[in-house]
């Protein structure tokens, strides 16, 4: 989560997430756009790379 937080900070895009009993749930959306944007996709890809 720390590495993902660093990426989110660099992109200036912050997910809603939780970590309960080693299970991380991440929700990505751009509220101003009313849904997903390319920035959400970029952050999801980076987070997936970090988790691999």
Residue pairs with C-beta under 8 A, 6 or more apart in sequence:
1 17
1 19
1 24
3 50
4 15
4 26
4 46
4 47
4 50
7 43
7 46
7 47
7 50
8 14
8 15
8 43
11 39
11 42
11 43
11 46
13 30
13 39
13 40
13 43
15 26
15 27
15 28
15 43
16 26
16 27
17 24
17 25
17 26
17 27
18 24
18 25
26 44
26 47
28 36
28 40
28 43
28 44
29 35
29 36
29 40
30 36
30 37
30 39
30 40
